[in-house]
């Protein structure tokens, strides 16, 4: 199975087991993922091997075999009991993984895990029930339906005085001739008599109308009762509780007289559950005129052929079929399909359009190496080509149970230590994982330098539809050498896939080149070549006595060296860096020349453009920058000097330059000064920076304007220069990240103290409405902070009302498996709040982290918020296990008395508007992370910030508050973890206004931030200015 698909299945399985607490059996997983049951067992086994060390899951096995006491036995046992269970068996026929789940006491729970499958098997019936009319047409055909109706009508139109309900009397009335005729199955005379009325009989027009009306009534009656019959038959066939009664034979008797037809018919009980209809005796008949009789004969003659076919079927049913349905089915195979229509599988659209369209990436590079050279040659190759090619993998032989001690990814280890088979193991890995992903594959050993840019340029210019087998010929001319590298197309790899077994069996040579070349030649009949489509793939072979210092200059004079794709053999990894530096410099010169040529073309052709678009941007060919539509879209120029920047934002007047910002401005000034001095042949000397301005344009990059002061070296005259500098944005890159879904359960933690009891109740109420009622995959833990002297039990509990409300909600949503829990923490003396002390927040997080598994996603929130589904989904997508944490920037509300001064009442929902609040960049209270990542970070910083394991350890940690190395949990991640940190505004995360008290803050940095936070949360500057003016006018 493809590794990426397997990882997706394992991720899905993890969400079922860890988040949903589901008992996952191999049968259920097979149907869930739509894979074969054996693949489902393999997925369960891989999942157990990956997570069993955490002791949070257990596995069961299904054992089938013969007992020692005779008899077959099937048993499901836990992993820990397998050895003991096997002792019962004399012979085990089958043993495989049965289920994966969290630890359970009673295995009887597994009996209900697949109850739906046991009851209904694996068959899903989606067909709609046909109507009665469709069933009748499909069973008997249109003609048979007509015969049934006409037959009844003919019987009823005849003299009904001779109807008899006993088979004995009917048999006695049949004449010998007719008896023989019935036995022969010939009913032509019978239908002729029925269809042709006697010559002496005439029907009066009024009586004929009555008879027709009676026939229509009887016809409708028969159709209605026939529908009821089909419905009863359908019910009987579904319930299988009755067998249809046997049909009685129908016989007829004709007199020798030509003037009258007498029918003696024994009627079958067509409707066994209803009383038979009483036939009305027709009135006397009156002779018709000749025209009517002739017209009747013509109509009957046309239908005679059709009746003849029907009669044969009807005659056969009269004489031979006594134990089946009343009608003989006629199977019409002309309009029926000759093959069974298979149910179409639902089309699942791939995640990417390139997968659906079959679009592949261009180049895969495989390096066949060894453990000894991972830290030297392979590291050098990885640094020089990994950022250029689409994918690179390193294939090594590694004994089972050991791991290579390297940090870079892409290492594939084979437990088969036979070096002669390593190329075929690499080929098998490519076939299993990347056969559908790339057009070309470059396989080589780690004894060469690969000029990746030339190789990519070459494969981009050749046709992907051709078979490619290119390289340097080895000892045998038809085989390519792996030391220099072999370029293979996707089509060649597919051919080798079908002959991989043959290749392994015939790998009897000591040379990898011969074994691998024999496989290619056997699969494709293509010998090794170094040219295709009039293009040459150039390789350079170094002499065994090559010395870089002495021979490199001579080597660069060769044309083949400049265009080479591979240089071999290279055993010293330092040579790889030296060769790469040379080719990078050559490529840089080439790129700058191309840029210069393009700029000249742009300048020469600018006058040919439209009149309003002839202005050439600077630098030539770069984006012209932002064009503001109004005054609010004008980008800000920030003034700076050598030490500070002024008015960088609306909320900062002056800020010291430090860190990366300081280094960037120093680099800009040095570059500008060196350029001026070089331009004037060292006749000027730099004195100082007079003025500096900077602006960031998201469509262009960074722009700088510098006013520099120089002195002439000869005359010491002061000269001022204004320099404009642009740092364009580079190419946008998509960073690959691990795959995540929106199915992960979020464990929400909210911390409250005695001053926030009502806020906590409001938050829990909104949580029950937005999350518990909507059955979101969330879990809430409420952390209750008790003062050192606060009661925590019985009716005197200070949080009794909060606990009571939580218990009521748990009982209400018990069926939905949605739950709220609380964790009580006793604070040290003189500590009452958690808002402004980062050490206390870290201590609370340490105690909460112990309550969750390592794979749990945790979200820290604060009171005054209303959780939205969109926000929770963004938390799931932006928090990535072992890769990234997420800290959203909330929208905070200003003081209600200020923003709603002109309104009658405050708004229930905070509006995202600059008049009502702002995005608080200094708020780090909301942060999401995985427990596994948190534990890893805490172990790194445990020497500086001790880990809190109980309430008693909090006092020790709070001693660091005065000289805290960090000011928030977010900063601790930034400072002591290698995790990516994602920070962005969150429109749906809105926080109500809260009073900020800075009196109990001991740390100077935290106190300054607290004062800034309190001032910025009051309102806009215009609102505060108006408030001051109103107060002044009130005083006067």
Secondary structure as the mmCIF struct_conf table of DSSP 4:
data_model
#
loop_
_struct_conf.conf_type_id
_struct_conf.id
_struct_conf.beg_label_comp_id
_struct_conf.beg_label_asym_id
_struct_conf.beg_label_seq_id
_struct_conf.end_label_comp_id
_struct_conf.end_label_asym_id
_struct_conf.end_label_seq_id
HELX_RH_AL_P HELX_RH_AL_P1 UNK A 3 UNK A 14
HELX_RH_PI_P HELX_RH_PI_P1 UNK A 15 UNK A 19
BEND BEND1 UNK A 20 UNK A 20
STRN STRN1 UNK A 24 UNK A 25
HELX_RH_AL_P HELX_RH_AL_P2 UNK A 26 UNK A 33
TURN_TY1_P TURN_TY1_P1 UNK A 34 UNK A 34
HELX_RH_AL_P HELX_RH_AL_P3 UNK A 37 UNK A 51
HELX_RH_3T_P HELX_RH_3T_P1 UNK A 52 UNK A 54
TURN_TY1_P TURN_TY1_P2 UNK A 55 UNK A 55
BEND BEND2 UNK A 56 UNK A 56
STRN STRN2 UNK A 58 UNK A 67
TURN_TY1_P TURN_TY1_P3 UNK A 68 UNK A 69
BEND BEND3 UNK A 70 UNK A 71
STRN STRN3 UNK A 72 UNK A 78
HELX_RH_3T_P HELX_RH_3T_P2 UNK A 79 UNK A 81
HELX_RH_AL_P HELX_RH_AL_P4 UNK A 82 UNK A 86
TURN_TY1_P TURN_TY1_P4 UNK A 87 UNK A 88
STRN STRN4 UNK A 89 UNK A 101
BEND BEND4 UNK A 102 UNK A 102
BEND BEND5 UNK A 105 UNK A 105
HELX_RH_3T_P HELX_RH_3T_P3 UNK A 107 UNK A 112
TURN_TY1_P TURN_TY1_P5 UNK A 113 UNK A 114
HELX_RH_AL_P HELX_RH_AL_P5 UNK A 115 UNK A 120
TURN_TY1_P TURN_TY1_P6 UNK A 121 UNK A 122
HELX_LH_PP_P HELX_LH_PP_P1 UNK A 127 UNK A 131
HELX_RH_AL_P HELX_RH_AL_P6 UNK A 132 UNK A 157
BEND BEND6 UNK A 158 UNK A 158
STRN STRN5 UNK A 159 UNK A 159
HELX_RH_3T_P HELX_RH_3T_P4 UNK A 160 UNK A 162
BEND BEND7 UNK A 165 UNK A 165
HELX_RH_AL_P HELX_RH_AL_P7 UNK A 167 UNK A 173
HELX_RH_AL_P HELX_RH_AL_P8 UNK A 176 UNK A 184
TURN_TY1_P TURN_TY1_P7 UNK A 185 UNK A 185
HELX_RH_AL_P HELX_RH_AL_P9 UNK A 188 UNK A 195
BEND BEND8 UNK A 196 UNK A 196
TURN_TY1_P TURN_TY1_P8 UNK A 199 UNK A 200
STRN STRN6 UNK A 202 UNK A 202
HELX_RH_AL_P HELX_RH_AL_P10 UNK A 205 UNK A 239
TURN_TY1_P TURN_TY1_P9 UNK A 240 UNK A 240
HELX_LH_PP_P HELX_LH_PP_P2 UNK A 244 UNK A 249
BEND BEND9 UNK A 256 UNK A 256
BEND BEND10 UNK A 258 UNK A 259
STRN STRN7 UNK A 262 UNK A 262
BEND BEND11 UNK A 270 UNK A 270
TURN_TY1_P TURN_TY1_P10 UNK A 272 UNK A 273
BEND BEND12 UNK A 274 UNK A 274
HELX_LH_PP_P HELX_LH_PP_P3 UNK A 275 UNK A 285
STRN STRN8 UNK A 287 UNK A 287
HELX_LH_PP_P HELX_LH_PP_P4 UNK A 288 UNK A 289
HELX_RH_AL_P HELX_RH_AL_P11 UNK A 290 UNK A 302
TURN_TY1_P TURN_TY1_P11 UNK A 303 UNK A 303
HELX_RH_AL_P HELX_RH_AL_P12 UNK A 304 UNK A 319
TURN_TY1_P TURN_TY1_P12 UNK A 320 UNK A 320
BEND BEND13 UNK A 323 UNK A 324
BEND BEND14 UNK A 326 UNK A 327
BEND BEND15 UNK A 334 UNK A 336
BEND BEND16 UNK A 338 UNK A 339
HELX_LH_PP_P HELX_LH_PP_P5 UNK A 342 UNK A 347
BEND BEND17 UNK A 351 UNK A 352
HELX_RH_AL_P HELX_RH_AL_P13 UNK A 353 UNK A 357
TURN_TY1_P TURN_TY1_P13 UNK A 358 UNK A 358
STRN STRN9 UNK A 361 UNK A 368
HELX_RH_3T_P HELX_RH_3T_P5 UNK A 371 UNK A 373
HELX_RH_PI_P HELX_RH_PI_P2 UNK A 374 UNK A 378
HELX_RH_AL_P HELX_RH_AL_P14 UNK A 379 UNK A 385
TURN_TY1_P TURN_TY1_P14 UNK A 386 UNK A 388
BEND BEND18 UNK A 389 UNK A 390
STRN STRN10 UNK A 391 UNK A 397
TURN_TY1_P TURN_TY1_P15 UNK A 400 UNK A 401
BEND BEND19 UNK A 408 UNK A 409
STRN STRN11 UNK A 411 UNK A 414
BEND BEND20 UNK A 415 UNK A 415
HELX_RH_3T_P HELX_RH_3T_P6 UNK A 419 UNK A 421
HELX_RH_AL_P HELX_RH_AL_P15 UNK A 422 UNK A 433
BEND BEND21 UNK A 434 UNK A 434
TURN_TY1_P TURN_TY1_P16 UNK A 435 UNK A 437
STRN STRN12 UNK A 438 UNK A 445
BEND BEND22 UNK A 446 UNK A 447
STRN STRN13 UNK A 448 UNK A 450
HELX_RH_AL_P HELX_RH_AL_P16 UNK A 452 UNK A 459
TURN_TY1_P TURN_TY1_P17 UNK A 460 UNK A 461
BEND BEND23 UNK A 462 UNK A 462
TURN_TY1_P TURN_TY1_P18 UNK A 464 UNK A 465
BEND BEND24 UNK A 466 UNK A 466
STRN STRN14 UNK A 469 UNK A 470
BEND BEND25 UNK A 471 UNK A 471
STRN STRN15 UNK A 473 UNK A 473
BEND BEND26 UNK A 475 UNK A 476
TURN_TY1_P TURN_TY1_P19 UNK A 477 UNK A 478
BEND BEND27 UNK A 479 UNK A 479
STRN STRN16 UNK A 480 UNK A 480
TURN_TY1_P TURN_TY1_P20 UNK A 482 UNK A 484
STRN STRN17 UNK A 486 UNK A 489
HELX_RH_AL_P HELX_RH_AL_P17 UNK A 490 UNK A 498
TURN_TY1_P TURN_TY1_P21 UNK A 499 UNK A 499
HELX_RH_AL_P HELX_RH_AL_P18 UNK A 500 UNK A 505
TURN_TY1_P TURN_TY1_P22 UNK A 506 UNK A 506
BEND BEND28 UNK A 509 UNK A 510
HELX_RH_AL_P HELX_RH_AL_P19 UNK A 512 UNK A 524
STRN STRN18 UNK A 529 UNK A 529
BEND BEND29 UNK A 530 UNK A 530
STRN STRN19 UNK A 531 UNK A 532
TURN_TY1_P TURN_TY1_P23 UNK A 533 UNK A 534
STRN STRN20 UNK A 535 UNK A 536
STRN STRN21 UNK A 539 UNK A 541
HELX_LH_PP_P HELX_LH_PP_P6 UNK A 542 UNK A 543
TURN_TY1_P TURN_TY1_P24 UNK A 544 UNK A 545
HELX_RH_AL_P HELX_RH_AL_P20 UNK A 548 UNK A 556
TURN_TY1_P TURN_TY1_P25 UNK A 557 UNK A 557
BEND BEND30 UNK A 558 UNK A 558
HELX_RH_AL_P HELX_RH_AL_P21 UNK A 559 UNK A 562
TURN_TY1_P TURN_TY1_P26 UNK A 563 UNK A 563
BEND BEND31 UNK A 565 UNK A 565
STRN STRN22 UNK A 566 UNK A 568
HELX_RH_AL_P HELX_RH_AL_P22 UNK A 573 UNK A 605
HELX_RH_3T_P HELX_RH_3T_P7 UNK A 606 UNK A 608
BEND BEND32 UNK A 609 UNK A 609
HELX_RH_3T_P HELX_RH_3T_P8 UNK A 611 UNK A 613
HELX_LH_PP_P HELX_LH_PP_P7 UNK A 615 UNK A 617
BEND BEND33 UNK A 618 UNK A 619
TURN_TY1_P TURN_TY1_P27 UNK A 620 UNK A 621
BEND BEND34 UNK A 622 UNK A 622
BEND BEND35 UNK A 629 UNK A 630
HELX_RH_3T_P HELX_RH_3T_P9 UNK A 631 UNK A 633
HELX_LH_PP_P HELX_LH_PP_P8 UNK A 634 UNK A 637
STRN STRN23 UNK A 638 UNK A 640
BEND BEND36 UNK A 642 UNK A 643
STRN STRN24 UNK A 644 UNK A 649
TURN_TY1_P TURN_TY1_P28 UNK A 650 UNK A 651
STRN STRN25 UNK A 652 UNK A 656
TURN_TY1_P TURN_TY1_P29 UNK A 659 UNK A 659
HELX_RH_AL_P HELX_RH_AL_P23 UNK A 660 UNK A 679
TURN_TY1_P TURN_TY1_P30 UNK A 680 UNK A 682
STRN STRN26 UNK A 684 UNK A 697
TURN_TY1_P TURN_TY1_P31 UNK A 698 UNK A 700
STRN STRN27 UNK A 701 UNK A 712
TURN_TY1_P TURN_TY1_P32 UNK A 713 UNK A 715
STRN STRN28 UNK A 718 UNK A 728
HELX_LH_PP_P HELX_LH_PP_P9 UNK A 734 UNK A 736
BEND BEND37 UNK A 742 UNK A 742
HELX_LH_PP_P HELX_LH_PP_P10 UNK A 744 UNK A 745
STRN STRN29 UNK A 746 UNK A 752
HELX_RH_3T_P HELX_RH_3T_P10 UNK A 754 UNK A 756
HELX_RH_AL_P HELX_RH_AL_P24 UNK A 757 UNK A 767
HELX_RH_PI_P HELX_RH_PI_P3 UNK A 768 UNK A 772
TURN_TY1_P TURN_TY1_P33 UNK A 773 UNK A 775
BEND BEND38 UNK A 777 UNK A 777
STRN STRN30 UNK A 778 UNK A 786
TURN_TY1_P TURN_TY1_P34 UNK A 788 UNK A 789
BEND BEND39 UNK A 793 UNK A 793
HELX_RH_3T_P HELX_RH_3T_P11 UNK A 794 UNK A 796
TURN_TY1_P TURN_TY1_P35 UNK A 798 UNK A 799
HELX_RH_AL_P HELX_RH_AL_P25 UNK A 800 UNK A 812
TURN_TY1_P TURN_TY1_P36 UNK A 813 UNK A 817
STRN STRN31 UNK A 820 UNK A 826
TURN_TY1_P TURN_TY1_P37 UNK A 829 UNK A 830
BEND BEND40 UNK A 835 UNK A 836
HELX_RH_AL_P HELX_RH_AL_P26 UNK A 838 UNK A 849
TURN_TY1_P TURN_TY1_P38 UNK A 850 UNK A 851
BEND BEND41 UNK A 852 UNK A 852
TURN_TY1_P TURN_TY1_P39 UNK A 854 UNK A 855
STRN STRN32 UNK A 857 UNK A 861
TURN_TY1_P TURN_TY1_P40 UNK A 863 UNK A 864
STRN STRN33 UNK A 865 UNK A 865
HELX_RH_AL_P HELX_RH_AL_P27 UNK A 869 UNK A 878
STRN STRN34 UNK A 880 UNK A 880
TURN_TY1_P TURN_TY1_P41 UNK A 881 UNK A 883
STRN STRN35 UNK A 884 UNK A 893
HELX_RH_AL_P HELX_RH_AL_P28 UNK A 896 UNK A 899
TURN_TY1_P TURN_TY1_P42 UNK A 900 UNK A 902
BEND BEND42 UNK A 903 UNK A 905
BEND BEND43 UNK A 908 UNK A 909
BEND BEND44 UNK A 913 UNK A 913
TURN_TY1_P TURN_TY1_P43 UNK A 914 UNK A 916
STRN STRN36 UNK A 917 UNK A 919
TURN_TY1_P TURN_TY1_P44 UNK A 921 UNK A 922
STRN STRN37 UNK A 927 UNK A 930
HELX_RH_AL_P HELX_RH_AL_P29 UNK A 931 UNK A 941
TURN_TY1_P TURN_TY1_P45 UNK A 942 UNK A 944
BEND BEND45 UNK A 945 UNK A 945
HELX_LH_PP_P HELX_LH_PP_P11 UNK A 946 UNK A 948
BEND BEND46 UNK A 950 UNK A 950
HELX_RH_3T_P HELX_RH_3T_P12 UNK A 951 UNK A 953
HELX_RH_AL_P HELX_RH_AL_P30 UNK A 954 UNK A 958
TURN_TY1_P TURN_TY1_P46 UNK A 959 UNK A 960
BEND BEND47 UNK A 961 UNK A 961
TURN_TY1_P TURN_TY1_P47 UNK A 962 UNK A 963
BEND BEND48 UNK A 965 UNK A 965
BEND BEND49 UNK A 967 UNK A 968
HELX_RH_AL_P HELX_RH_AL_P31 UNK A 969 UNK A 976
BEND BEND50 UNK A 979 UNK A 979
STRN STRN38 UNK A 980 UNK A 991
TURN_TY1_P TURN_TY1_P48 UNK A 999 UNK A 1000
HELX_RH_AL_P HELX_RH_AL_P32 UNK A 1004 UNK A 1016
TURN_TY1_P TURN_TY1_P49 UNK A 1017 UNK A 1018
HELX_RH_AL_P HELX_RH_AL_P33 UNK A 1021 UNK A 1035
#
